[in-house]
Amino acid sequence: MKIKIKIKEEYCKGCGFCVEICPKNILKQNSKSNLKGYILPEVIDREECIFCKKCELICPEIAISIIREEENNE
């Protein structure tokens, strides 16, 4: 099962809550900013994500979402 971590750059305000709450430390503050000048989080190791969704739940701007994707075994 693959996990997709989607960060909606236009909504992110760079608070860093998602970075701080991640138990696996797969997010970090990036040097990249959005059009409003907010520093964005960056996914550094998607494979380590345990799908706890703490980052999604703590985000006050609903700017991050975690989705499970089914893998096709064709």
CHARMM internal coordinates of N, CA and C (Angstrom, degrees):
IC EDIT
DIST 1 N 1 CA 1.4427
DIST 1 CA 1 C 1.5283
ANGL 1 N 1 CA 1 C 108.94
DIST 1 C 2 N 1.3246
ANGL 1 CA 1 C 2 N 115.83
DIHE 1 N 1 CA 1 C 2 N 128.04
DIST 2 N 2 CA 1.4586
ANGL 1 C 2 N 2 CA 121.34
DIHE 1 CA 1 C 2 N 2 CA 178.83
DIST 2 CA 2 C 1.5217
ANGL 2 N 2 CA 2 C 109.65
DIHE 1 C 2 N 2 CA 2 C -95.55
DIST 2 C 3 N 1.3018
ANGL 2 CA 2 C 3 N 114.98
DIHE 2 N 2 CA 2 C 3 N 148.39
DIST 3 N 3 CA 1.4567
ANGL 2 C 3 N 3 CA 120.90
DIHE 2 CA 2 C 3 N 3 CA 176.99
DIST 3 CA 3 C 1.5213
ANGL 3 N 3 CA 3 C 108.40
DIHE 2 C 3 N 3 CA 3 C -116.76
DIST 3 C 4 N 1.3148
ANGL 3 CA 3 C 4 N 115.25
DIHE 3 N 3 CA 3 C 4 N 130.79
DIST 4 N 4 CA 1.4616
ANGL 3 C 4 N 4 CA 121.11
DIHE 3 CA 3 C 4 N 4 CA 178.26
DIST 4 CA 4 C 1.5283
ANGL 4 N 4 CA 4 C 108.12
DIHE 3 C 4 N 4 CA 4 C -108.62
DIST 4 C 5 N 1.3165
ANGL 4 CA 4 C 5 N 116.13
DIHE 4 N 4 CA 4 C 5 N 129.32
DIST 5 N 5 CA 1.4577
ANGL 4 C 5 N 5 CA 122.07
DIHE 4 CA 4 C 5 N 5 CA 178.08
DIST 5 CA 5 C 1.5189
ANGL 5 N 5 CA 5 C 107.26
DIHE 4 C 5 N 5 CA 5 C -110.29
DIST 5 C 6 N 1.3080
ANGL 5 CA 5 C 6 N 115.93
DIHE 5 N 5 CA 5 C 6 N 114.64
DIST 6 N 6 CA 1.4702
ANGL 5 C 6 N 6 CA 121.70
DIHE 5 CA 5 C 6 N 6 CA -175.94
DIST 6 CA 6 C 1.5202
ANGL 6 N 6 CA 6 C 109.42
DIHE 5 C 6 N 6 CA 6 C -110.06
DIST 6 C 7 N 1.3229
ANGL 6 CA 6 C 7 N 116.03
DIHE 6 N 6 CA 6 C 7 N 123.43
DIST 7 N 7 CA 1.4572
ANGL 6 C 7 N 7 CA 121.77
DIHE 6 CA 6 C 7 N 7 CA 176.36
DIST 7 CA 7 C 1.5259
ANGL 7 N 7 CA 7 C 107.77
DIHE 6 C 7 N 7 CA 7 C -110.99
DIST 7 C 8 N 1.3210
ANGL 7 CA 7 C 8 N 115.56
DIHE 7 N 7 CA 7 C 8 N 117.62
DIST 8 N 8 CA 1.4692
ANGL 7 C 8 N 8 CA 120.78
DIHE 7 CA 7 C 8 N 8 CA 178.83
DIST 8 CA 8 C 1.5279
ANGL 8 N 8 CA 8 C 107.33
DIHE 7 C 8 N 8 CA 8 C -84.54
DIST 8 C 9 N 1.3085
ANGL 8 CA 8 C 9 N 115.30
DIHE 8 N 8 CA 8 C 9 N 96.78
DIST 9 N 9 CA 1.4593
ANGL 8 C 9 N 9 CA 121.83
DIHE 8 CA 8 C 9 N 9 CA -173.17
DIST 9 CA 9 C 1.5239
ANGL 9 N 9 CA 9 C 113.10
DIHE 8 C 9 N 9 CA 9 C -56.58
DIST 9 C 10 N 1.3190
ANGL 9 CA 9 C 10 N 116.94
DIHE 9 N 9 CA 9 C 10 N -36.34
DIST 10 N 10 CA 1.4620
ANGL 9 C 10 N 10 CA 119.74
DIHE 9 CA 9 C 10 N 10 CA -176.47
DIST 10 CA 10 C 1.5284
ANGL 10 N 10 CA 10 C 112.94
DIHE 9 C 10 N 10 CA 10 C -69.42
DIST 10 C 11 N 1.3480
ANGL 10 CA 10 C 11 N 117.86
DIHE 10 N 10 CA 10 C 11 N -19.61
DIST 11 N 11 CA 1.4635
ANGL 10 C 11 N 11 CA 121.80
DIHE 10 CA 10 C 11 N 11 CA 179.63
DIST 11 CA 11 C 1.5246
ANGL 11 N 11 CA 11 C 113.20
DIHE 10 C 11 N 11 CA 11 C -96.91
DIST 11 C 12 N 1.3153
ANGL 11 CA 11 C 12 N 117.38
DIHE 11 N 11 CA 11 C 12 N -24.79
DIST 12 N 12 CA 1.4660
ANGL 11 C 12 N 12 CA 122.07
DIHE 11 CA 11 C 12 N 12 CA -174.58
DIST 12 CA 12 C 1.5265
ANGL 12 N 12 CA 12 C 111.10
DIHE 11 C 12 N 12 CA 12 C -64.11
DIST 12 C 13 N 1.3439
ANGL 12 CA 12 C 13 N 115.32
DIHE 12 N 12 CA 12 C 13 N 135.17
DIST 13 N 13 CA 1.4682
ANGL 12 C 13 N 13 CA 120.85
DIHE 12 CA 12 C 13 N 13 CA 177.29
DIST 13 CA 13 C 1.5241
ANGL 13 N 13 CA 13 C 111.60
DIHE 12 C 13 N 13 CA 13 C -111.71
DIST 13 C 14 N 1.3311
ANGL 13 CA 13 C 14 N 117.24
DIHE 13 N 13 CA 13 C 14 N 10.79
DIST 14 N 14 CA 1.4561
ANGL 13 C 14 N 14 CA 121.07
DIHE 13 CA 13 C 14 N 14 CA 173.41
DIST 14 CA 14 C 1.5129
ANGL 14 N 14 CA 14 C 115.56
DIHE 13 C 14 N 14 CA 14 C 67.57
DIST 14 C 15 N 1.3246
ANGL 14 CA 14 C 15 N 118.24
DIHE 14 N 14 CA 14 C 15 N 26.88
DIST 15 N 15 CA 1.4667
ANGL 14 C 15 N 15 CA 120.85
DIHE 14 CA 14 C 15 N 15 CA -176.88
DIST 15 CA 15 C 1.5316
ANGL 15 N 15 CA 15 C 112.64
DIHE 14 C 15 N 15 CA 15 C -68.65
DIST 15 C 16 N 1.3391
ANGL 15 CA 15 C 16 N 116.93
DIHE 15 N 15 CA 15 C 16 N -27.99
DIST 16 N 16 CA 1.4567
ANGL 15 C 16 N 16 CA 120.78
DIHE 15 CA 15 C 16 N 16 CA 179.05
DIST 16 CA 16 C 1.5154
ANGL 16 N 16 CA 16 C 115.09
DIHE 15 C 16 N 16 CA 16 C 82.84
DIST 16 C 17 N 1.3310
ANGL 16 CA 16 C 17 N 118.31
DIHE 16 N 16 CA 16 C 17 N 3.65
DIST 17 N 17 CA 1.4652
ANGL 16 C 17 N 17 CA 120.50
DIHE 16 CA 16 C 17 N 17 CA 179.19
DIST 17 CA 17 C 1.5277
ANGL 17 N 17 CA 17 C 111.44
DIHE 16 C 17 N 17 CA 17 C -57.74
DIST 17 C 18 N 1.3264
ANGL 17 CA 17 C 18 N 116.51
DIHE 17 N 17 CA 17 C 18 N -41.14
DIST 18 N 18 CA 1.4673
ANGL 17 C 18 N 18 CA 120.91
DIHE 17 CA 17 C 18 N 18 CA -178.77
DIST 18 CA 18 C 1.5268
ANGL 18 N 18 CA 18 C 110.87
DIHE 17 C 18 N 18 CA 18 C -63.15
DIST 18 C 19 N 1.3227
ANGL 18 CA 18 C 19 N 116.37
DIHE 18 N 18 CA 18 C 19 N -39.05
DIST 19 N 19 CA 1.4650
ANGL 18 C 19 N 19 CA 121.44
DIHE 18 CA 18 C 19 N 19 CA 179.73
DIST 19 CA 19 C 1.5243
ANGL 19 N 19 CA 19 C 109.93
DIHE 18 C 19 N 19 CA 19 C -65.12
DIST 19 C 20 N 1.3264
ANGL 19 CA 19 C 20 N 116.65
DIHE 19 N 19 CA 19 C 20 N -43.83
DIST 20 N 20 CA 1.4678
ANGL 19 C 20 N 20 CA 121.66
DIHE 19 CA 19 C 20 N 20 CA -176.67
DIST 20 CA 20 C 1.5249
ANGL 20 N 20 CA 20 C 112.98
DIHE 19 C 20 N 20 CA 20 C -69.81
DIST 20 C 21 N 1.3333
ANGL 20 CA 20 C 21 N 117.96
DIHE 20 N 20 CA 20 C 21 N -35.23
DIST 21 N 21 CA 1.4640
ANGL 20 C 21 N 21 CA 120.24
DIHE 20 CA 20 C 21 N 21 CA -172.78
DIST 21 CA 21 C 1.5270
ANGL 21 N 21 CA 21 C 113.87
DIHE 20 C 21 N 21 CA 21 C -86.44
DIST 21 C 22 N 1.3141
ANGL 21 CA 21 C 22 N 118.48
DIHE 21 N 21 CA 21 C 22 N -16.85
DIST 22 N 22 CA 1.4668
ANGL 21 C 22 N 22 CA 120.94
DIHE 21 CA 21 C 22 N 22 CA -175.94
DIST 22 CA 22 C 1.5317
ANGL 22 N 22 CA 22 C 110.97
DIHE 21 C 22 N 22 CA 22 C -63.66
DIST 22 C 23 N 1.3487
ANGL 22 CA 22 C 23 N 117.58
DIHE 22 N 22 CA 22 C 23 N 118.25
DIST 23 N 23 CA 1.4657
ANGL 22 C 23 N 23 CA 120.09
DIHE 22 CA 22 C 23 N 23 CA -178.50
DIST 23 CA 23 C 1.5326
ANGL 23 N 23 CA 23 C 113.52
DIHE 22 C 23 N 23 CA 23 C -71.51
DIST 23 C 24 N 1.3140
ANGL 23 CA 23 C 24 N 117.76
DIHE 23 N 23 CA 23 C 24 N -17.65
DIST 24 N 24 CA 1.4683
ANGL 23 C 24 N 24 CA 121.59
DIHE 23 CA 23 C 24 N 24 CA -179.38
DIST 24 CA 24 C 1.5284
ANGL 24 N 24 CA 24 C 112.66
DIHE 23 C 24 N 24 CA 24 C -104.43
DIST 24 C 25 N 1.3251
ANGL 24 CA 24 C 25 N 116.61
DIHE 24 N 24 CA 24 C 25 N 1.23
DIST 25 N 25 CA 1.4710
ANGL 24 C 25 N 25 CA 122.13
DIHE 24 CA 24 C 25 N 25 CA 178.38
DIST 25 CA 25 C 1.5294
ANGL 25 N 25 CA 25 C 113.29
DIHE 24 C 25 N 25 CA 25 C 53.43
DIST 25 C 26 N 1.3306
ANGL 25 CA 25 C 26 N 115.61
DIHE 25 N 25 CA 25 C 26 N 45.69
DIST 26 N 26 CA 1.4665
ANGL 25 C 26 N 26 CA 119.00
DIHE 25 CA 25 C 26 N 26 CA -179.68
DIST 26 CA 26 C 1.5250
ANGL 26 N 26 CA 26 C 112.85
DIHE 25 C 26 N 26 CA 26 C -92.86
DIST 26 C 27 N 1.3239
ANGL 26 CA 26 C 27 N 116.47
DIHE 26 N 26 CA 26 C 27 N -2.96
DIST 27 N 27 CA 1.4612
ANGL 26 C 27 N 27 CA 121.15
DIHE 26 CA 26 C 27 N 27 CA 178.05
DIST 27 CA 27 C 1.5226
ANGL 27 N 27 CA 27 C 109.54
DIHE 26 C 27 N 27 CA 27 C -115.98
DIST 27 C 28 N 1.3250
ANGL 27 CA 27 C 28 N 115.55
DIHE 27 N 27 CA 27 C 28 N 147.39
DIST 28 N 28 CA 1.4685
ANGL 27 C 28 N 28 CA 120.08
DIHE 27 CA 27 C 28 N 28 CA 173.56
DIST 28 CA 28 C 1.5211
ANGL 28 N 28 CA 28 C 108.38
DIHE 27 C 28 N 28 CA 28 C -144.69
DIST 28 C 29 N 1.3303
ANGL 28 CA 28 C 29 N 115.62
DIHE 28 N 28 CA 28 C 29 N 158.37
DIST 29 N 29 CA 1.4552
ANGL 28 C 29 N 29 CA 119.73
DIHE 28 CA 28 C 29 N 29 CA 175.26
DIST 29 CA 29 C 1.5187
ANGL 29 N 29 CA 29 C 107.66
DIHE 28 C 29 N 29 CA 29 C -69.80
DIST 29 C 30 N 1.2893
ANGL 29 CA 29 C 30 N 115.74
DIHE 29 N 29 CA 29 C 30 N 133.50
DIST 30 N 30 CA 1.4512
ANGL 29 C 30 N 30 CA 123.98
DIHE 29 CA 29 C 30 N 30 CA -176.54
DIST 30 CA 30 C 1.5272
ANGL 30 N 30 CA 30 C 109.31
DIHE 29 C 30 N 30 CA 30 C -96.63
DIST 30 C 31 N 1.2887
ANGL 30 CA 30 C 31 N 117.43
DIHE 30 N 30 CA 30 C 31 N 167.48
DIST 31 N 31 CA 1.4657
ANGL 30 C 31 N 31 CA 120.19
DIHE 30 CA 30 C 31 N 31 CA 173.10
DIST 31 CA 31 C 1.5297
ANGL 31 N 31 CA 31 C 110.58
DIHE 30 C 31 N 31 CA 31 C -89.60
DIST 31 C 32 N 1.3350
ANGL 31 CA 31 C 32 N 116.14
DIHE 31 N 31 CA 31 C 32 N -7.72
DIST 32 N 32 CA 1.4629
ANGL 31 C 32 N 32 CA 122.05
DIHE 31 CA 31 C 32 N 32 CA -179.94
DIST 32 CA 32 C 1.5325
ANGL 32 N 32 CA 32 C 109.84
DIHE 31 C 32 N 32 CA 32 C -81.65
DIST 32 C 33 N 1.3152
ANGL 32 CA 32 C 33 N 116.41
DIHE 32 N 32 CA 32 C 33 N 140.80
DIST 33 N 33 CA 1.4599
ANGL 32 C 33 N 33 CA 120.17
DIHE 32 CA 32 C 33 N 33 CA 176.86
DIST 33 CA 33 C 1.5299
ANGL 33 N 33 CA 33 C 109.72
DIHE 32 C 33 N 33 CA 33 C -121.96
DIST 33 C 34 N 1.3343
ANGL 33 CA 33 C 34 N 114.81
DIHE 33 N 33 CA 33 C 34 N 160.02
DIST 34 N 34 CA 1.4613
ANGL 33 C 34 N 34 CA 119.14
DIHE 33 CA 33 C 34 N 34 CA 177.77
DIST 34 CA 34 C 1.5295
ANGL 34 N 34 CA 34 C 109.49
DIHE 33 C 34 N 34 CA 34 C -86.58
DIST 34 C 35 N 1.3142
ANGL 34 CA 34 C 35 N 117.44
DIHE 34 N 34 CA 34 C 35 N -175.90
DIST 35 N 35 CA 1.4652
ANGL 34 C 35 N 35 CA 121.55
DIHE 34 CA 34 C 35 N 35 CA -176.45
DIST 35 CA 35 C 1.5265
ANGL 35 N 35 CA 35 C 113.26
DIHE 34 C 35 N 35 CA 35 C -63.61
DIST 35 C 36 N 1.3424
ANGL 35 CA 35 C 36 N 116.35
DIHE 35 N 35 CA 35 C 36 N -21.86
DIST 36 N 36 CA 1.4664
ANGL 35 C 36 N 36 CA 120.30
DIHE 35 CA 35 C 36 N 36 CA 178.84
DIST 36 CA 36 C 1.5262
ANGL 36 N 36 CA 36 C 111.94
DIHE 35 C 36 N 36 CA 36 C -88.64
DIST 36 C 37 N 1.3317
ANGL 36 CA 36 C 37 N 116.78
DIHE 36 N 36 CA 36 C 37 N -3.52
DIST 37 N 37 CA 1.4605
ANGL 36 C 37 N 37 CA 120.89
DIHE 36 CA 36 C 37 N 37 CA 178.21
DIST 37 CA 37 C 1.5134
ANGL 37 N 37 CA 37 C 115.03
DIHE 36 C 37 N 37 CA 37 C 92.44
DIST 37 C 38 N 1.3350
ANGL 37 CA 37 C 38 N 118.02
DIHE 37 N 37 CA 37 C 38 N 4.67
DIST 38 N 38 CA 1.4616
ANGL 37 C 38 N 38 CA 121.15
DIHE 37 CA 37 C 38 N 38 CA 179.54
DIST 38 CA 38 C 1.5268
ANGL 38 N 38 CA 38 C 110.15
DIHE 37 C 38 N 38 CA 38 C -80.76
DIST 38 C 39 N 1.3271
ANGL 38 CA 38 C 39 N 116.07
DIHE 38 N 38 CA 38 C 39 N 137.15
DIST 39 N 39 CA 1.4630
ANGL 38 C 39 N 39 CA 121.74
DIHE 38 CA 38 C 39 N 39 CA 178.09
DIST 39 CA 39 C 1.5269
ANGL 39 N 39 CA 39 C 108.77
DIHE 38 C 39 N 39 CA 39 C -74.14
DIST 39 C 40 N 1.3170
ANGL 39 CA 39 C 40 N 116.60
DIHE 39 N 39 CA 39 C 40 N 129.50
DIST 40 N 40 CA 1.4616
ANGL 39 C 40 N 40 CA 122.40
DIHE 39 CA 39 C 40 N 40 CA -175.01
DIST 40 CA 40 C 1.5258
ANGL 40 N 40 CA 40 C 112.09
DIHE 39 C 40 N 40 CA 40 C -93.57
DIST 40 C 41 N 1.3391
ANGL 40 CA 40 C 41 N 116.60
DIHE 40 N 40 CA 40 C 41 N 151.17
DIST 41 N 41 CA 1.4623
ANGL 40 C 41 N 41 CA 119.21
DIHE 40 CA 40 C 41 N 41 CA 171.37
DIST 41 CA 41 C 1.5263
ANGL 41 N 41 CA 41 C 109.54
DIHE 40 C 41 N 41 CA 41 C -76.12
DIST 41 C 42 N 1.2997
ANGL 41 CA 41 C 42 N 115.49
DIHE 41 N 41 CA 41 C 42 N 157.81
DIST 42 N 42 CA 1.4614
ANGL 41 C 42 N 42 CA 121.73
DIHE 41 CA 41 C 42 N 42 CA 179.40
DIST 42 CA 42 C 1.5232
ANGL 42 N 42 CA 42 C 108.56
DIHE 41 C 42 N 42 CA 42 C -129.09
DIST 42 C 43 N 1.3180
ANGL 42 CA 42 C 43 N 116.55
DIHE 42 N 42 CA 42 C 43 N 138.41
DIST 43 N 43 CA 1.4623
ANGL 42 C 43 N 43 CA 121.69
DIHE 42 CA 42 C 43 N 43 CA 175.40
DIST 43 CA 43 C 1.5212
ANGL 43 N 43 CA 43 C 107.11
DIHE 42 C 43 N 43 CA 43 C -83.50
DIST 43 C 44 N 1.3434
ANGL 43 CA 43 C 44 N 116.76
DIHE 43 N 43 CA 43 C 44 N 121.37
DIST 44 N 44 CA 1.4584
ANGL 43 C 44 N 44 CA 119.12
DIHE 43 CA 43 C 44 N 44 CA -178.11
DIST 44 CA 44 C 1.5249
ANGL 44 N 44 CA 44 C 113.19
DIHE 43 C 44 N 44 CA 44 C -104.55
DIST 44 C 45 N 1.3534
ANGL 44 CA 44 C 45 N 117.80
DIHE 44 N 44 CA 44 C 45 N -19.15
DIST 45 N 45 CA 1.4649
ANGL 44 C 45 N 45 CA 119.58
DIHE 44 CA 44 C 45 N 45 CA 179.45
DIST 45 CA 45 C 1.5221
ANGL 45 N 45 CA 45 C 110.68
DIHE 44 C 45 N 45 CA 45 C -155.39
DIST 45 C 46 N 1.3221
ANGL 45 CA 45 C 46 N 115.83
DIHE 45 N 45 CA 45 C 46 N 77.39
DIST 46 N 46 CA 1.4695
ANGL 45 C 46 N 46 CA 121.62
DIHE 45 CA 45 C 46 N 46 CA -177.34
DIST 46 CA 46 C 1.5209
ANGL 46 N 46 CA 46 C 112.75
DIHE 45 C 46 N 46 CA 46 C -56.97
DIST 46 C 47 N 1.3210
ANGL 46 CA 46 C 47 N 117.04
DIHE 46 N 46 CA 46 C 47 N -33.11
DIST 47 N 47 CA 1.4653
ANGL 46 C 47 N 47 CA 121.49
DIHE 46 CA 46 C 47 N 47 CA -177.62
DIST 47 CA 47 C 1.5288
ANGL 47 N 47 CA 47 C 112.68
DIHE 46 C 47 N 47 CA 47 C -63.35
DIST 47 C 48 N 1.3240
ANGL 47 CA 47 C 48 N 117.38
DIHE 47 N 47 CA 47 C 48 N -23.55
DIST 48 N 48 CA 1.4678
ANGL 47 C 48 N 48 CA 121.61
DIHE 47 CA 47 C 48 N 48 CA -179.14
DIST 48 CA 48 C 1.5279
ANGL 48 N 48 CA 48 C 113.19
DIHE 47 C 48 N 48 CA 48 C -85.67
DIST 48 C 49 N 1.3182
ANGL 48 CA 48 C 49 N 117.48
DIHE 48 N 48 CA 48 C 49 N -7.06
DIST 49 N 49 CA 1.4672
ANGL 48 C 49 N 49 CA 121.56
DIHE 48 CA 48 C 49 N 49 CA -178.41
DIST 49 CA 49 C 1.5280
ANGL 49 N 49 CA 49 C 110.17
DIHE 48 C 49 N 49 CA 49 C -61.59
DIST 49 C 50 N 1.3430
ANGL 49 CA 49 C 50 N 116.46
DIHE 49 N 49 CA 49 C 50 N 131.66
DIST 50 N 50 CA 1.4716
ANGL 49 C 50 N 50 CA 121.32
DIHE 49 CA 49 C 50 N 50 CA -179.57
DIST 50 CA 50 C 1.5338
ANGL 50 N 50 CA 50 C 111.80
DIHE 49 C 50 N 50 CA 50 C -103.26
DIST 50 C 51 N 1.3192
ANGL 50 CA 50 C 51 N 116.93
DIHE 50 N 50 CA 50 C 51 N 9.94
DIST 51 N 51 CA 1.4658
ANGL 50 C 51 N 51 CA 123.27
DIHE 50 CA 50 C 51 N 51 CA 175.47
DIST 51 CA 51 C 1.5289
ANGL 51 N 51 CA 51 C 112.38
DIHE 50 C 51 N 51 CA 51 C 61.28
DIST 51 C 52 N 1.3293
ANGL 51 CA 51 C 52 N 116.87
DIHE 51 N 51 CA 51 C 52 N 34.64
DIST 52 N 52 CA 1.4677
ANGL 51 C 52 N 52 CA 120.09
DIHE 51 CA 51 C 52 N 52 CA 178.07
DIST 52 CA 52 C 1.5316
ANGL 52 N 52 CA 52 C 111.40
DIHE 51 C 52 N 52 CA 52 C -76.09
DIST 52 C 53 N 1.3244
ANGL 52 CA 52 C 53 N 116.44
DIHE 52 N 52 CA 52 C 53 N -23.07
DIST 53 N 53 CA 1.4633
ANGL 52 C 53 N 53 CA 124.45
DIHE 52 CA 52 C 53 N 53 CA 177.63
DIST 53 CA 53 C 1.5281
ANGL 53 N 53 CA 53 C 113.69
DIHE 52 C 53 N 53 CA 53 C 65.31
DIST 53 C 54 N 1.3352
ANGL 53 CA 53 C 54 N 117.12
DIHE 53 N 53 CA 53 C 54 N 18.06
DIST 54 N 54 CA 1.4670
ANGL 53 C 54 N 54 CA 119.68
DIHE 53 CA 53 C 54 N 54 CA 178.46
DIST 54 CA 54 C 1.5218
ANGL 54 N 54 CA 54 C 111.05
DIHE 53 C 54 N 54 CA 54 C -60.99
DIST 54 C 55 N 1.3240
ANGL 54 CA 54 C 55 N 116.91
DIHE 54 N 54 CA 54 C 55 N -38.84
DIST 55 N 55 CA 1.4706
ANGL 54 C 55 N 55 CA 120.61
DIHE 54 CA 54 C 55 N 55 CA 179.34
DIST 55 CA 55 C 1.5251
ANGL 55 N 55 CA 55 C 110.61
DIHE 54 C 55 N 55 CA 55 C -62.42
DIST 55 C 56 N 1.3152
ANGL 55 CA 55 C 56 N 115.56
DIHE 55 N 55 CA 55 C 56 N -41.30
DIST 56 N 56 CA 1.4652
ANGL 55 C 56 N 56 CA 120.98
DIHE 55 CA 55 C 56 N 56 CA -179.90
DIST 56 CA 56 C 1.5291
ANGL 56 N 56 CA 56 C 110.72
DIHE 55 C 56 N 56 CA 56 C -66.01
DIST 56 C 57 N 1.3206
ANGL 56 CA 56 C 57 N 116.37
DIHE 56 N 56 CA 56 C 57 N -41.66
DIST 57 N 57 CA 1.4593
ANGL 56 C 57 N 57 CA 120.76
DIHE 56 CA 56 C 57 N 57 CA -177.47
DIST 57 CA 57 C 1.5252
ANGL 57 N 57 CA 57 C 113.00
DIHE 56 C 57 N 57 CA 57 C -70.61
DIST 57 C 58 N 1.3292
ANGL 57 CA 57 C 58 N 117.84
DIHE 57 N 57 CA 57 C 58 N -33.84
DIST 58 N 58 CA 1.4677
ANGL 57 C 58 N 58 CA 120.53
DIHE 57 CA 57 C 58 N 58 CA -176.36
DIST 58 CA 58 C 1.5250
ANGL 58 N 58 CA 58 C 113.28
DIHE 57 C 58 N 58 CA 58 C -84.04
DIST 58 C 59 N 1.3023
ANGL 58 CA 58 C 59 N 117.85
DIHE 58 N 58 CA 58 C 59 N -17.27
DIST 59 N 59 CA 1.4688
ANGL 58 C 59 N 59 CA 120.77
DIHE 58 CA 58 C 59 N 59 CA -174.85
DIST 59 CA 59 C 1.5366
ANGL 59 N 59 CA 59 C 110.91
DIHE 58 C 59 N 59 CA 59 C -67.48
DIST 59 C 60 N 1.3452
ANGL 59 CA 59 C 60 N 117.54
DIHE 59 N 59 CA 59 C 60 N 115.24
DIST 60 N 60 CA 1.4656
ANGL 59 C 60 N 60 CA 119.69
DIHE 59 CA 59 C 60 N 60 CA -178.75
DIST 60 CA 60 C 1.5289
ANGL 60 N 60 CA 60 C 113.50
DIHE 59 C 60 N 60 CA 60 C -70.87
DIST 60 C 61 N 1.3132
ANGL 60 CA 60 C 61 N 116.95
DIHE 60 N 60 CA 60 C 61 N -17.19
DIST 61 N 61 CA 1.4665
ANGL 60 C 61 N 61 CA 121.15
DIHE 60 CA 60 C 61 N 61 CA -177.62
DIST 61 CA 61 C 1.5282
ANGL 61 N 61 CA 61 C 113.16
DIHE 60 C 61 N 61 CA 61 C -103.63
DIST 61 C 62 N 1.3301
ANGL 61 CA 61 C 62 N 117.04
DIHE 61 N 61 CA 61 C 62 N 1.88
DIST 62 N 62 CA 1.4678
ANGL 61 C 62 N 62 CA 122.96
DIHE 61 CA 61 C 62 N 62 CA -176.64
DIST 62 CA 62 C 1.5318
ANGL 62 N 62 CA 62 C 109.93
DIHE 61 C 62 N 62 CA 62 C 52.25
DIST 62 C 63 N 1.3256
ANGL 62 CA 62 C 63 N 115.27
DIHE 62 N 62 CA 62 C 63 N 45.88
DIST 63 N 63 CA 1.4640
ANGL 62 C 63 N 63 CA 121.38
DIHE 62 CA 62 C 63 N 63 CA -174.86
DIST 63 CA 63 C 1.5232
ANGL 63 N 63 CA 63 C 113.56
DIHE 62 C 63 N 63 CA 63 C -97.82
DIST 63 C 64 N 1.3232
ANGL 63 CA 63 C 64 N 117.46
DIHE 63 N 63 CA 63 C 64 N -4.92
DIST 64 N 64 CA 1.4633
ANGL 63 C 64 N 64 CA 119.68
DIHE 63 CA 63 C 64 N 64 CA -179.64
DIST 64 CA 64 C 1.5219
ANGL 64 N 64 CA 64 C 108.64
DIHE 63 C 64 N 64 CA 64 C -130.37
DIST 64 C 65 N 1.3150
ANGL 64 CA 64 C 65 N 115.92
DIHE 64 N 64 CA 64 C 65 N 138.05
DIST 65 N 65 CA 1.4628
ANGL 64 C 65 N 65 CA 120.28
DIHE 64 CA 64 C 65 N 65 CA 177.37
DIST 65 CA 65 C 1.5209
ANGL 65 N 65 CA 65 C 109.22
DIHE 64 C 65 N 65 CA 65 C -138.09
DIST 65 C 66 N 1.3223
ANGL 65 CA 65 C 66 N 114.14
DIHE 65 N 65 CA 65 C 66 N 145.02
DIST 66 N 66 CA 1.4588
ANGL 65 C 66 N 66 CA 122.46
DIHE 65 CA 65 C 66 N 66 CA -179.19
DIST 66 CA 66 C 1.5228
ANGL 66 N 66 CA 66 C 107.09
DIHE 65 C 66 N 66 CA 66 C -116.29
DIST 66 C 67 N 1.3202
ANGL 66 CA 66 C 67 N 115.93
DIHE 66 N 66 CA 66 C 67 N 126.09
DIST 67 N 67 CA 1.4656
ANGL 66 C 67 N 67 CA 121.30
DIHE 66 CA 66 C 67 N 67 CA -175.22
DIST 67 CA 67 C 1.5191
ANGL 67 N 67 CA 67 C 109.28
DIHE 66 C 67 N 67 CA 67 C -129.25
DIST 67 C 68 N 1.3223
ANGL 67 CA 67 C 68 N 115.92
DIHE 67 N 67 CA 67 C 68 N 134.60
DIST 68 N 68 CA 1.4665
ANGL 67 C 68 N 68 CA 120.90
DIHE 67 CA 67 C 68 N 68 CA 172.55
DIST 68 CA 68 C 1.5092
ANGL 68 N 68 CA 68 C 108.21
DIHE 67 C 68 N 68 CA 68 C -88.33
DIST 68 C 69 N 1.3208
ANGL 68 CA 68 C 69 N 115.24
DIHE 68 N 68 CA 68 C 69 N 130.52
DIST 69 N 69 CA 1.4602
ANGL 68 C 69 N 69 CA 120.25
DIHE 68 CA 68 C 69 N 69 CA 178.12
DIST 69 CA 69 C 1.5194
ANGL 69 N 69 CA 69 C 108.80
DIHE 68 C 69 N 69 CA 69 C -113.96
DIST 69 C 70 N 1.2981
ANGL 69 CA 69 C 70 N 115.57
DIHE 69 N 69 CA 69 C 70 N 134.03
DIST 70 N 70 CA 1.4582
ANGL 69 C 70 N 70 CA 120.45
DIHE 69 CA 69 C 70 N 70 CA 175.98
DIST 70 CA 70 C 1.5164
ANGL 70 N 70 CA 70 C 108.78
DIHE 69 C 70 N 70 CA 70 C -75.00
DIST 70 C 71 N 1.3097
ANGL 70 CA 70 C 71 N 116.46
DIHE 70 N 70 CA 70 C 71 N 136.39
DIST 71 N 71 CA 1.4629
ANGL 70 C 71 N 71 CA 120.44
DIHE 70 CA 70 C 71 N 71 CA 177.62
DIST 71 CA 71 C 1.5178
ANGL 71 N 71 CA 71 C 108.89
DIHE 70 C 71 N 71 CA 71 C -90.22
DIST 71 C 72 N 1.3177
ANGL 71 CA 71 C 72 N 115.86
DIHE 71 N 71 CA 71 C 72 N 135.24
DIST 72 N 72 CA 1.4621
ANGL 71 C 72 N 72 CA 120.98
DIHE 71 CA 71 C 72 N 72 CA 176.84
DIST 72 CA 72 C 1.5146
ANGL 72 N 72 CA 72 C 108.95
DIHE 71 C 72 N 72 CA 72 C -85.05
DIST 72 C 73 N 1.3053
ANGL 72 CA 72 C 73 N 116.57
DIHE 72 N 72 CA 72 C 73 N 125.84
DIST 73 N 73 CA 1.4651
ANGL 72 C 73 N 73 CA 121.57
DIHE 72 CA 72 C 73 N 73 CA 178.14
DIST 73 CA 73 C 1.5159
ANGL 73 N 73 CA 73 C 109.41
DIHE 72 C 73 N 73 CA 73 C -104.32
DIST 73 C 74 N 1.3077
ANGL 73 CA 73 C 74 N 115.52
DIHE 73 N 73 CA 73 C 74 N 67.86
DIST 74 N 74 CA 1.4704
ANGL 73 C 74 N 74 CA 119.87
DIHE 73 CA 73 C 74 N 74 CA -177.83
DIST 74 CA 74 C 1.4938
ANGL 74 N 74 CA 74 C 111.20
DIHE 73 C 74 N 74 CA 74 C -90.78
END
COOR INIT
IC SEED 1 N 1 CA 1 C
IC BUILD
